Amino acid sequence: MKLSKYIDNTLLKPTATQADIEKFAKESAPYDFASICILPGHIEYAKDILAGTDVKIATVVGFPLGLNTTATKVFETKDAIERGAHEIDMVINISWAQDKQYDRIKSEVKAIYEAVKSLGEDKLLKVIIETCYLDYEGIKEISSLCKEVGVEFVKTSTGFGTAGAQLEDVQLMKEVLGEYPEIKASGGVRTYEDAAKFIEAGAMRLGTSGGFNIVDKSDNDKDSDY
């Protein structure tokens, strides 16, 4: 698989304007990324630009703290897909994770997964577990429950926490998840070298605001493996 298809090219700045999002979508299209990841209120600015391309629209739910109610997250999910999103990146309830309320987290993930699938089997759910706030047990337990629900991806980070993706966390997630769900590493993936390391560790998606530079570096590097 070519490198661009590992990448969710990301623009989640709250100060981004309509012109910024339209420019971002237009510039992303020829790179053939897996998706662009933008805020829900920006979907309308990008969907017509990307129509007819193979670049999907991903958006975030319960972002970035995960403390919205489950009912709110379900509404956000359905609203985003109805407005043109193909992939949902949802944040778990970080407070529940601190209290090790894994059954509640699983119930919420299941509700959102069902909401996604109710609007199309081709729609995907990525569950952001925010590894920077989890210990070894928490990463294992929450990755396991995501696998039991059947979501498509488990994602390391929002990029707004105390740290982004860490190689050791991706490796641990890979041990738990095996081949499926797949792993998305996000937060701090800025260079081609970063991208290569996370892919080698088992990530099948990379959330990064540096997608253009990463692919350009790969295209210009005769020793690139991607």
Helices and strands as residue ranges (DSSP letters): G 3-6, E 7-11, H 18-28, G 29-31, E 35-38, G 40-42, H 43-50, E 56-61, H 70-82, E 87-91, H 94-98, H 102-118, E 124-128, G 131-133, H 136-149, E 153-155, H 167-177, E 182-186, H 192-201, E 203-208, H 211-220
